[in-house]
Structures are given as C-alpha cells and as structure tokens.
C-alpha cells in the first residue's frame, strides 16, 4: 500500500515577489510562448519580402516619424515601469503609483497614435501579401499594448490605494515583466515594418 507523505508549509510565505512564486514562472512561460509568435511573424515577413516583386507593392516605404515616436514612448514607459518597481522595493508606495500611472498614460498615447496610423493605411489586409502581414503584425501588437494598458491601470488603481508593499508585490513584478516584453517586441516589428521596405524595396 502506498503511503502519501505531507510537507509542513506553515513557515512558507505566500508573498514571494520573485522567482519563488509560481505566478512568476507562469508569466515567464507566457512570454516564451508569445516570443515564438513574434519570431514567427518576423520570419514570415522576411520570407514574403524576399520573394515579392515589389515590397511594398506601391513602391513607397512607410513614413518613419510617428512609428519612431511610438518606439520612444514605449521605451520611456518601460523605464518608468522599472522605476516604479524600484520604488516599491524600497517601500515607496507613492513612487510605485506615479510610475505605473505614467507608464499607462504613455502607452495610451501610443494607442492613440497607432489608431491614427492604422486608419491612414491605404491598403487592406486582403489586398496583397504585404497588406496581410503588415495588418497582422500591427493588430497583434496593438492588442498587446491594449492589454498592458488595461492590466496596468488596475495595478495603478491598487497602487494609489496603497495595496502593494515591498513584501506584497508579485502583481507588480508580473505586470512589469510583461510590460517589458510588449515594449521590446515592438523593436523588431518597428525595424521590419518601417525599415524593412527600405532594405527589401531597393
């Protein structure tokens, strides 16, 4: 007969803010899976571009100004999220609230600018391969920015209510790690969508 042995967990805390928390590994798994999706989009874009007669079909590369501003805003928001995390490590609840709120406002600005960009596209997702991959990547990342805005807005509200402490901050850690991923994911997409036509179009 098999005898099950128990483990005394009375002294274990549920406030693990680092890799000892199961949720930390959960978000790492999610980021790993979505990184594979980002890589698949990048490879698909380069494959389609390499075999296209003209890339983009119009022969004109997309403008760089507003996408570059979006990149700067996202990188700045990653910095303010980092500062927010450092603040709560020191027990500075106001610094956490200000940092997360600033990040949410910056990412919301990105969403507004990206919405205007998408509305200005002169091609549909079904017009050609270029249109399909550009719309797929654009919407993919747009949805992810929307998700971090919504999720981090909840974190910001809780932060202003002084919910998080230096011990109880796993929610902040997980939210921050995913924020970093979404911001960094824009770098290869930015290079492909806005610099790629300048390389493959020559």
N, C-alpha and C positions, 0 to 999 in steps of 0.2 A: 504494500500500500504506500502510495506517495504522500509524503508529509510536506506541507507548504510552510515555509518559514517567513515570518514577518520581519519588517525592519522598523525600528523606532525612529520616527521622523519628528518627534516632539521638539527637537532643538533646531530643526531646519526652518529657515525663514522663507516666506512667500514673496519677499521684497528684494529679489535678486535683480539688480539693474544691468547685469552684463550677461556673458555667455553661459552662465549657470542657469539662466531662466529658459524654459522650453520655448517661450514665445520668441526669444532672441534667435534660436535656431529655426523657428518657423518662418520668420521674415527673411532669414538668410536663404532658406530653401525657395521661397517665392522669388527673391531677387535672382537666384541662379536660374530658375525656370524662365523668367522674363528676359534675362540676359541672352538666353538661347534664342528667344523670339527676336530680339534686337539684332543679333548676329544673322539670323535668317533673312530679315528684311534687308540688311546691308548687302549680303551675298546676292540676293535676288535683284537688287537694284543694279549692282555692278555687272551681273550676268546679262540683264536686259540691255543695259547701256552698251556693253561690249559688242553686242550683235545687232544693234539698231543702226539703220542707215543715217539717221539724224537724231541727235539727243540734246535737247528736246526736239520734237518734230517741228516746232516753229522756228528753230534755229537761234532763238534768243534765250540767253541764260536769265534766270530769275534775278531780281534785284537783291542786293546784299544788306541794305541799310537796316530795315526793320527786323529781319531774322538775326542780324548781329546784335541789335539792341535786345532782342529776346534772350539771346545767349548771355549777354552781360547781366540782364536782370535775374536769370536763373542762377548764374554763378554767385551773384550777390546774395540771393536768397539762401543758397547753400551755406554761405558764410554766416549769415545771421542765424540760421538754424544751429550751426556749430557753436556760435557764441551763446545761444540760448541753452544748449546742453551744458556748456561750461559753467553757466550761471547757476543752474540747478545743482550741479555737482558741489558748488560752494554754498548751497542752501539759499541762493538768491532767487526767490520766487518772482519778484518784480522783473528781474533781468530775463528770466525764462519767458514770462508773459509778453514782454516787449519784443524779444527776439522772434518768438513764434508768430506773433501778430504781424510784425514787419515782413516776415517771410511770406505769410498768407497774402498780404497786400501786394507784394512784388509779383507773386505767382498769378494773382488775379489780374494784374496789369498785363502779364504775358498772355493770359487767356483772351483778354480784350483785343490785343494786337494780333494774336493768331486768328481770332474770329474775323477780323477785318482782312487779313491775308487770304484766308480761305474763301471769303466772299468775293475777293478780287481775282481768284483763279479764272483764267479764260478758257479752261478745258474741264471736261467732266472725267470722272473715274472710268467711264466706259468708252471714251474717245479713242484711246490707244494705250499701249503698254506703259508709256511714260506717265500718262494721267492716272492709270491704275495704281502704280507703285507709289507715286507722289501722294495721292489721296490716302492710300492705305497707311503709309508712314505718318502722314500728318494727323490723321484721325486717331491713330494708335497713341501717339504721344500726347495729343490734345486730351484724350480721355484720361491718361495718366496724370497729367497736370491737374485736371479737374478733380481727380481722386485725392491728390495730396492737399489740394485747397480745402476740400470738404473735411477730410480726416484731420488735418492740422487745425482747422477752425474749431473743431471740437476740443482738441488739445489746448488751444489758446483760451477758450472759454473756461476750461477746467483750471488752467494756469492762473487766470485772473481771479478765480475763486479759491486760489491757494490750495488746490488739491494735491499737487505734486510736492514732494520733498526730496532731499538728497538720497533717502532710502527708498521712497516710493516713486520711482521714475522710469520703470520699464516701459510704460506707454510712450514717454518722451524719447527713450532710446530707440525703440522700434520705429516710431514715426520719423525720427531724424535719419535713421539708416535708409528708410525707403525714400525719403526726400532726396538724399544724396544720389540714389540710383536714378531717379527720374531726371534730375538735373544733368548728371553725367551722360545719360542716354541721349540727351539732345545733341551732344558734341558730334558723334558720328553721323547722326541724322542731318545736322546742320552742314557738315562737310559734304555729305553726299548730295543733299537736295539743292544746295546753293553754290557749292564749289565744284561738285561733280560735273554739271553741264559745261563748266569752263574747261574741264580736263577732257571729258569724253567728246565734247562738241567740237574740238579742234581737229 
